[in-house]
């Protein structure tokens, strides 16, 4: 660590940094190592702030020290203080700010460089490098500066900023300062000694997650948390089933619990005879990694972070399918040999993609929801009289069905693909190729009523209990590859369809949970694949989930949730037999 010089250096010559290495233990952060890096002594004898101080028990500025055997989920918390320049008994140290650095973020390329302190008064330079067990450096040293500007270590002081911040921890006692471990074998480049921070006698302590969750310490953090959110209890239940015994379960889901107020829930429904399961699994893994590393950024940039998350999943699917046996890249497209003769290969585009519905709960109060495809997320509050009324429901984002005229106008109307009803004879009889949309006579588009009438005459029926018609996006017959069908306008993967107006980019919304609850003391969120939703109207489904036992009877509540999904599975089996779909869902309860 190295401290910058300032024009008003006399006021900060006694700056010190308390460093804590935290690692997860269950749902809490546990302190495993700590150190104090001092600048000068409490009497102000050192005026330049570099290599100063006289208490050899503490690590000094410009010295290097080792954190050994660090897990990838660890984080480094640096609290910056300044000791008063006088020796008055009642003089209190001044808190300058906090910086939290996750190791997983430091390992990314490029590593983050700049972190602003609470009042922008102090610039601290941190140079770090990974080493192996023998102390040999792995890669080049990295420079991280804890300050508000991008200048070098001799930067001048930056203007004062007034912000709303999380309350700082108490200043360490002098005993903490004097307990820094003794010098140990150096690993540093310049041969200086490094403090060995592996003293196993260091007491472990549980660190309050409420203090540490604000990783960016952004000024928006404090404004997001409301009093009601702190008292709101969140619990959740998960379910997945392949459906018919002979069917592959291409669905997947994940949940991430950072603490009692910060979560991520997601459901992904893979599709495609070739690589549907590969797609959903690859996307799930990529999304989890991305959101674990960037969750704190959702507070300030929900649209950008969720979009980047979906993009990372889209790219991960491409890599995963490319690695499968028999797949190769040809002209920017992933293809396989579908021919039966090894001497006469028939290369065609592979199919494989997934829906994705991702809900992040931030600080117990903000719901950030992003989705592509025909999985859905519903938020509901129980009816005052459940015996006579249905719950109030909100579909967070409308399903990306091919029958949505806004999706068609936005990207598909100018492509070479066709949007047609899924008529079983459309490939044999051109008259059965029923376009979903037609011109409205005013230069726009509308649903083709004649096609609807003919679809009814053909007995096509409806895809869901809500009256949604089955429709598909059909790639052109004279295209580079075989005609392929997709029953959604947005998906991750499905690379051939992406050439014809389908997009991986999600719709993203942000809502206050207190607004969605509208004064109700309870609410329920359900994210599920279409194998669940197709069997119900939204209101009927959420009535089953909203009218459950209280949180105090968790076992009974869980059984009611499982019964709902089992009823959905049975309905699908009765309706579609061996063609019934996979079913996956996550149900989240908000209780007082």
C-alpha positions in Angstrom: 0.0 0.0 0.0 1.2 3.5 -0.8 -0.4 6.8 0.1 -0.6 9.8 -2.1 0.7 13.2 -1.3 -1.7 16.2 -0.9 -1.6 19.9 -1.0 -3.1 19.9 2.5 -0.9 17.0 3.6 -0.6 18.4 7.2 -4.3 17.4 7.8 -3.9 13.8 6.8 -0.4 12.8 7.8 -1.7 10.3 10.4 -3.8 8.3 7.9 -4.0 4.5 8.5 -5.9 1.7 6.8 -7.5 -1.3 8.6 -7.5 -4.3 6.3 -9.8 -7.3 6.8 -9.8 -10.4 4.8 -13.3 -11.9 4.8 -14.5 -15.3 3.7 -17.9 -16.8 3.6 -19.1 -19.1 6.3 -22.6 -20.2 5.6 -24.6 -17.0 5.1 -22.2 -14.7 7.0 -18.8 -13.2 6.4 -16.1 -14.4 8.7 -12.9 -12.5 9.3 -9.9 -14.7 8.8 -7.0 -12.1 8.6 -6.5 -8.5 9.5 -3.8 -5.9 9.5 -3.3 -2.2 10.1 -1.2 -0.2 7.6 -0.1 3.0 9.2 1.1 6.3 7.9 3.2 8.2 10.4 2.6 8.0 14.1 0.0 9.6 16.3 2.2 12.5 17.2 2.5 13.6 13.5 6.3 13.0 13.4 6.2 11.8 9.8 5.1 14.6 7.4 5.4 13.0 4.0 3.2 10.0 4.8 5.6 7.5 3.2 7.6 4.8 4.9 6.8 6.6 8.2 6.0 5.7 11.7 7.9 4.1 14.5 5.8 1.2 15.7 7.5 -1.8 14.1 4.6 -4.1 15.1 2.4 -2.6 12.4 2.8 -2.9 8.6 4.0 0.4 7.1 3.3 2.3 3.9 5.2 1.0 0.9 5.6 -2.4 2.6 4.3 -5.6 1.1 2.5 -8.3 3.0 0.9 -11.7 2.2 -2.6 -13.2 2.5 -2.0 -16.9 2.2 -4.3 -19.6 0.9 -7.1 -17.2 0.0 -10.3 -18.6 -1.4 -11.8 -17.2 -4.6 -15.0 -16.0 -2.8 -13.0 -13.9 -0.4 -13.1 -10.1 -0.2 -10.8 -7.5 1.2 -12.3 -4.6 3.2 -10.2 -1.5 3.7 -11.4 1.1 6.2 -9.5 4.4 6.0 -9.0 6.5 9.2 -7.0 9.5 10.2 -5.7 10.0 13.7 -5.9 13.6 15.2 -2.8 15.7 15.1 -3.0 16.4 18.8 -2.8 14.2 21.9 -6.0 15.3 23.6 -7.6 12.4 25.4 -11.0 13.0 23.9 -9.8 13.5 20.3 -11.5 11.0 18.0 -10.1 9.5 14.8 -11.8 10.7 11.6 -13.3 8.1 9.3 -12.4 8.7 5.6 -14.2 5.8 3.9 -14.4 2.2 3.0 -13.4 0.2 0.0 -14.5 -3.4 -0.6 -12.7 -5.5 -3.1 -13.9 -9.0 -4.2 -11.2 -11.4 -5.3 -13.4 -12.7 -8.0 -13.6 -9.2 -9.4 -9.9 -8.6 -9.2 -9.3 -11.8 -11.2 -11.4 -10.5 -14.1 -9.9 -8.9 -17.2 -9.5 -6.0 -16.9 -9.3 -5.6 -13.2 -11.1 -2.6 -11.7 -8.8 0.3 -11.1 -10.6 3.1 -9.3 -12.6 3.2 -6.0 -13.7 6.4 -4.5 -13.5 7.0 -0.7 -16.4 8.5 1.2 -15.3 12.1 1.0 -12.8 12.0 -1.8 -10.0 13.4 0.3 -7.5 10.5 0.2 -5.9 8.6 -2.7 -4.4 5.2 -1.8 -2.5 3.0 -4.2 -2.7 -0.8 -3.9 -0.5 -3.0 -6.0 -1.3 -6.7 -5.8 -0.1 -9.9 -7.5 -1.1 -13.6 -7.2 1.6 -16.0 -6.1 1.9 -19.8 -5.9 2.7 -21.8 -2.8 6.4 -21.0 -3.2 5.8 -17.3 -3.4 6.5 -17.1 -7.1 4.4 -14.5 -8.9 1.6 -15.6 -11.2 1.3 -12.9 -13.9 2.2 -9.3 -13.7 1.5 -7.0 -10.8 -1.7 -5.0 -10.9 -2.2 -1.4 -9.8 -5.4 -0.4 -8.0 -5.8 3.1 -6.7 -8.4 3.8 -4.0 -9.3 7.4 -4.9 -11.6 9.5 -7.1 -9.4 10.3 -10.0 -7.2 8.5 -12.5 -4.0 10.3 -11.8 -0.8 8.7 -10.5 0.3 8.3 -6.9 1.3 12.0 -6.5 -2.2 13.2 -7.2 -3.5 16.3 -5.5 -6.5 16.2 -3.2 -9.9 16.0 -4.9 -12.9 18.1 -4.0 -15.0 17.2 -1.0 -18.3 15.4 -1.8 -21.3 15.1 0.5 -23.1 11.8 0.2 -25.4 9.5 2.2 -23.4 6.5 3.3 -23.7 3.5 5.4 -22.4 4.3 8.9 -18.8 3.4 9.3 -17.5 0.9 11.8 -15.9 2.1 15.0 -12.3 3.1 14.9 -10.0 0.3 16.0 -8.5 0.5 19.4 -4.8 1.1 19.9 -4.6 -2.6 20.9 -5.7 -3.6 17.4 -3.0 -1.4 16.0 -0.3 -2.9 18.1 -1.4 -6.5 17.5 -0.3 -6.5 13.8 1.8 -9.7 13.2 5.5 -9.7 13.0 7.6 -9.7 9.8 7.8 -12.8 7.7 9.5 -14.1 4.6 9.0 -11.6 1.7 7.6 -12.4 -1.6 7.9 -8.9 -3.0 9.6 -7.7 -6.1 11.8 -5.1 -4.4 13.1 -7.4 -1.6 11.4 -5.4 1.2 10.1 -7.5 4.1 6.4 -8.4 4.1 4.2 -8.8 7.1 3.0 -12.4 7.6 -0.8 -12.2 8.1 -1.3 -15.9 8.6 -1.3 -15.8 12.4 -3.8 -18.6 13.3 -4.2 -17.1 16.7 -6.2 -14.2 15.2 -9.7 -14.4 16.6 -12.4 -14.9 14.0 -15.5 -12.7 14.1 -18.8 -12.6 12.3 -19.1 -9.5 10.2 -22.5 -7.9 9.8 -23.7 -8.5 6.2 -25.8 -5.4 6.3 -22.6 -3.4 6.5 -20.7 -5.4 3.9 -23.3 -6.0 1.2 -22.8 -2.5 -0.2 -19.8 -3.5 -2.2 -19.6 -0.3 -4.3 -20.5 2.0 -1.4 -22.4 4.0 -4.0 -24.5 7.0 -2.8 -27.6 5.3 -4.2 -27.2 2.4 -1.7 -28.8 4.2 1.3 -31.8 5.5 -0.7 -32.8 2.0 -1.9 -33.4 0.4 1.6 -36.8 1.3 3.2 -37.8 0.6 6.7 -40.4 -2.0 5.6 -37.9 -3.9 3.5 -35.7 -4.5 6.5 -38.5 -6.2 8.4 -39.8 -8.2 5.4 -39.0 -11.9 5.5 -38.3 -13.7 2.2 -38.5 -17.5 1.8 -38.5 -19.6 -1.4 -39.2 -23.0 -2.8 -37.9 -24.8 -5.9 -39.3 -27.5 -8.2 -38.3 -29.2 -11.5 -39.6 -32.3 -13.3 -38.9 -33.7 -16.7 -42.6 -34.6 -17.3 -43.0 -37.9 -19.2 -40.5 -40.6 -18.2 -38.9 -40.8 -21.6 -38.3 -37.1 -21.9 -35.1 -35.2 -21.3 -35.4 -32.4 -18.8 -34.0 -29.4 -20.6 -35.2 -27.0 -17.9 -32.9 -25.7 -15.2 -33.0 -23.1 -12.5 -30.8 -21.4 -9.9 -31.1 -19.4 -6.7 -28.4 -17.2 -5.1 -28.8 -15.9 -1.6 -26.4 -13.2 -0.6 -28.1 -12.4 2.6 -31.6 -12.1 4.0 -32.4 -9.1 1.7 -30.5 -9.9 -1.5 -31.3 -12.7 -3.8 -31.3 -13.9 -7.4 -33.9 -16.4 -8.7 -33.9 -17.7 -12.3 -35.7 -20.3 -14.5 -34.4 -21.4 -17.9 -36.3 -23.6 -20.3 -34.0 -25.2 -22.9 -35.3 -26.2 -26.3 -34.0 -27.9 -29.5 -33.6 -31.5 -30.3 -29.8 -31.3 -30.6 -28.6 -29.1 -27.7 -31.5 -27.7 -25.6 -30.1 -29.1 -22.4 -26.6 -28.0 -23.2 -27.9 -24.5 -23.9 -29.8 -24.1 -20.6 -27.0 -25.5 -18.5 -24.4 -23.3 -20.1 -26.5 -20.2 -19.8 -27.3 -20.9 -16.2 -23.6 -21.3 -15.3 -22.7 -18.1 -17.1 -25.5 -16.1 -15.5 -24.6 -17.3 -12.0 -21.0 -16.3 -12.4 -21.8 -12.9 -13.8 -24.4 -12.0 -11.2 -22.2 -13.1 -8.3 -19.5 -10.8 -9.6 -21.8 -7.8 -10.5 -24.8 -8.0 -8.1 -23.9 -4.8 -6.3 -23.9 -2.9 -9.6 -27.6 -3.7 -10.1 -28.4 -0.8 -7.7 -27.2 1.8 -10.2 -27.3 0.1 -13.6 -30.0 -2.6 -13.6 -30.7 -2.4 -17.4 -27.0 -2.6 -18.3 -26.1 -5.3 -15.9 -29.0 -7.6 -16.8 -28.3 -7.1 -20.5 -24.7 -7.9 -20.1 -25.6 -11.0 -18.0 -27.8 -12.3 -20.9 -25.1 -11.5 -23.4 -22.6 -13.5 -21.4 -25.1 -16.4 -21.3 -25.6 -16.2 -25.1 -21.9 -16.4 -25.7 -21.5 -19.2 -23.3 -24.1 -21.3 -25.2 -22.1 -20.7 -28.4 -18.9 -21.9 -26.8 -20.6 -24.9 -25.2 -22.3 -26.1 -28.4 -19.2 -25.6 -30.3 -17.4 -28.0 -28.0 -19.9 -30.8 -28.7 -18.8 -33.8 -30.8 -19.5 -33.3 -34.5 -20.0 -29.6 -34.3 -17.9 -27.1 -36.2 -18.0 -23.4 -37.0 -18.6 -22.5 -40.7 -19.1 -19.0 -41.8 -20.0 -17.8 -38.4 -22.6 -20.5 -37.9 -22.4 -23.7 -35.8 -23.2 -26.7 -38.0 -23.3 -30.5 -37.8 -23.3 -33.3 -40.4 -26.8 -34.6 -40.4 -26.2 -36.9 -43.4 -26.2 -40.7 -43.2 -23.3 -41.2 -45.6 -19.9 -40.4 -44.1 -18.5 -39.7 -47.6 -21.3 -37.2 -48.4 -21.7 -34.9 -45.4 -24.8 -32.8 -45.2 -23.9 -29.8 -43.0 -26.8 -28.0 -41.4 -27.3 -25.4 -38.6 -27.6 -26.9 -35.1 -30.5 -26.0 -33.0 -30.4 -25.2 -29.3 -31.4 -22.3 -27.1 -33.2 -21.4 -24.0 -35.6 -19.0 -22.4 -34.4 -17.1 -19.3 -36.4 -15.4 -16.6 -34.2 -13.8 -13.9 -35.4 -11.9 -10.8 -33.0 -10.1 -8.5 -34.2 -8.8 -5.1 -32.0 -5.9 -4.0 -32.0 -4.7 -0.4 -35.4 -6.4 0.2 -37.2 -3.6 -1.6 -36.3 -3.5 -5.3 -37.3 -6.2 -7.8 -35.2 -6.2 -11.0 -36.7 -8.7 -13.5 -35.3 -9.6 -16.9 -36.6 -12.1 -19.4 -36.5 -13.6 -22.9 -38.9 -16.3 -24.2 -42.2 -17.8 -23.0 -41.3 -18.5 -19.4 -43.1 -16.0 -17.1 -42.8 -14.2 -13.8 -45.9 -13.3 -11.8 -46.3 -11.2 -8.7 -49.4 -11.5 -6.7 -51.0 -10.3 -3.4 -53.6 -12.5 -1.7 -57.3 -11.7 -2.0 -59.0 -10.3 1.0 -61.6 -13.0 0.7 -59.8 -16.0 -0.9 -63.0 -18.1 -1.0 -64.7 -15.6 -3.3 -62.0 -13.6 -5.0 -58.9 -14.3 -7.0 -55.6 -12.6 -6.1 -54.3 -9.4 -7.7 -51.7 -10.5 -10.3 -49.1 -8.7 -12.3 -47.3 -10.4 -15.2 -43.9 -8.7 -14.9 -43.0 -9.0 -18.5 -45.3 -10.3 -21.3 -44.2 -13.5 -22.9 -42.3 -13.1 -26.1 -44.8 -14.9 -28.2 -44.8 -14.8 -32.0 -48.3 -13.5 -31.8 -47.2 -10.2 -30.3 -47.6 -7.5 -32.9 -45.1 -5.2 -31.2 -42.3 -7.8 -31.4 -43.2 -8.5 -35.0 -43.0 -4.9 -36.0 -39.8 -4.2 -34.1 -37.6 -6.9 -35.7 -39.4 -9.6 -37.7 -41.5 -7.7 -40.2 -38.5 -6.7 -42.3 -36.8 -10.1 -42.1 -37.0 -13.1 -44.4 -38.6 -15.2 -41.8 -42.3 -16.0 -41.7 -44.6 -15.8 -38.6 -47.3 -18.4 -39.0 -49.7 -20.5 -37.0 -48.3 -24.0 -36.2 -50.6 -25.9 -38.6 -49.6 -29.6 -38.8 -50.0 -29.6 -42.6 -48.3 -26.3 -43.5 -45.3 -28.0 -45.1 -47.4 -30.3 -47.3 -50.1 -27.7 -48.3 -49.2 -24.1 -49.0 -52.8 -23.1 -48.2 -52.1 -24.1 -44.6 -49.3 -21.7 -44.2 -51.3 -19.1 -42.2 -49.6 -15.8 -41.6 -50.3 -14.4 -38.1 -50.1 -10.8 -39.3 -51.2 -8.7 -42.3 -51.2 -5.1 -43.3 -53.8 -2.9 -41.6 -54.4 -0.6 -44.6 -52.6 2.3 -42.9 -49.1 1.2 -43.4 -49.0 -0.7 -40.2 -49.6 -4.3 -39.1 -52.4 -6.2 -37.4 -53.4 -9.7 -36.5 -54.8 -11.4 -39.6 -58.4 -12.2 -38.8 -58.8 -14.5 -41.8 -55.9 -16.6 -40.7 -57.4 -16.8 -37.2 -60.7 -18.0 -38.7 -59.0 -20.7 -40.8 -56.9 -21.8 -37.8 -60.1 -22.3 -35.8 -61.6 -24.2 -38.7 -58.6 -26.5 -38.8 -59.1 -27.2 -35.1 -55.7 -25.8 -34.0 -57.1 -24.7 -30.7 -55.1 -22.9 -28.1 -51.7 -23.5 -26.7 -52.6 -22.4 -23.1 -55.5 -22.1 -20.8 -55.4 -18.4 -21.3 -56.3 -18.7 -25.0 -52.9 -18.1 -26.6 -52.6 -19.6 -30.1 -49.6 -21.7 -31.1 -47.4 -19.9 -33.6 -43.8 -20.1 -34.8 -41.1 -18.1 -36.5 -40.1 -20.1 -39.6 -36.8 -19.4 -41.3 -36.9 -19.0 -45.1 -37.3 -22.1 -47.3 -34.6 -20.9 -49.6 -32.2 -20.0 -46.8 -28.7 -21.1 -46.4 -29.8 -24.0 -44.1 -32.9 -26.0 -43.5 -36.1 -24.4 -42.4 -36.2 -24.2 -38.6 -39.1 -23.3 -36.3 -39.0 -21.3 -33.0 -42.0 -20.4 -30.9 -40.7 -17.2 -29.3 -39.3 -13.9 -30.5 -36.5 -13.7 -28.0 -34.2 -16.4 -26.8 -30.6 -17.1 -25.8 -28.8 -19.2 -28.3 -30.9 -20.3 -31.4 -28.1 -18.8 -33.6 -29.7 -19.4 -37.0 -32.9 -17.6 -35.9 -30.9 -14.7 -34.6 -30.2 -13.9 -38.3 -33.9 -13.4 -38.9 -35.0 -11.0 -36.1 -35.0 -13.1 -33.0 -32.8 -11.5 -30.3 -31.1 -12.5 -27.1 -31.6 -9.1 -25.6 -34.0 -9.2 -22.6 -36.8 -6.9 -21.5 -35.8 -5.5 -18.2 -38.0 -3.8 -15.5 -37.4 -2.4 -12.1 -40.2 -2.2 -9.5 -40.4 -1.4 -5.8 -41.7 -4.4 -3.9 -43.6 -2.1 -1.6 -45.4 -0.6 -4.6 -46.2 -4.0 -6.0 -47.6 -5.0 -2.6 -49.8 -2.0 -2.5 -50.2 -2.0 1.3 -50.6 -5.7 1.6 -48.6 -7.4 4.3 -47.9 -10.5 2.2 -47.1 -11.3 -1.5 -45.8 -14.1 -3.7 -43.6 -14.2 -6.7 -43.5 -17.2 -9.1 -41.1 -17.7 -11.9 -41.8 -20.8 -14.0 -41.4 -22.4 -17.4 -44.4 -22.7 -19.8 -44.8 -26.3 -18.8 -46.4 -24.9 -15.6 -48.1 -21.7 -16.9 -49.8 -23.4 -19.9 -52.0 -25.4 -17.6 -53.5 -22.4 -15.8 -54.8 -18.9 -16.1 -52.5 -16.7 -14.3 -55.0 -15.7 -11.6 -55.9 -19.3 -10.9 -52.3 -20.4 -10.6 -51.4 -17.6 -8.2 -54.5 -18.3 -6.2 -53.1 -21.7 -5.5 -49.8 -20.2 -4.4 -51.1 -17.1 -2.6 -53.5 -18.9 -0.3 -51.0 -21.0 1.7 -50.1 -21.6 5.3 -48.3 -18.8 7.1 -44.5 -18.7 7.2 -44.5 -20.1 10.7 -45.7 -23.4 9.3 -43.0 -23.8 6.7 -43.4 -27.6 6.2 -47.1 -27.2 5.4 -46.4 -24.3 3.1 -43.8 -26.2 1.2 -46.1 -29.1 0.7 -48.8 -26.8 -0.7 -46.3 -25.4 -3.2 -45.2 -28.9 -4.2 -48.8 -29.9 -4.6 -49.4 -27.0 -7.0 -46.5 -28.1 -9.2 -47.6 -31.8 -9.0 -51.2 -30.7 -10.1 -49.6 -28.8 -13.0 -47.6 -31.9 -14.0 -50.7 -34.1 -13.9 -52.7 -31.6 -16.0 -49.9 -31.6 -18.6 -49.9 -35.4 -18.7 -53.6 -35.6 -19.2 -53.6 -33.0 -21.9 -50.5 -33.8 -23.9 -49.6 -37.4 -22.8 -46.0 -38.2 -23.9 -45.7 -34.8 -25.4 -46.1 -33.0 -22.1 -43.5 -30.4 -21.3 -40.8 -30.2 -18.6 -41.9 -28.2 -15.6 -39.7 -25.9 -13.4 -40.5 -23.1 -11.0 -39.3 -21.0 -8.1 -41.9 -19.6 -5.7 -40.8 -16.7 -3.4 -42.9 -15.4 -0.4 -42.7 -12.0 1.2 -44.0 -12.1 4.8 -44.1 -9.6 7.6 
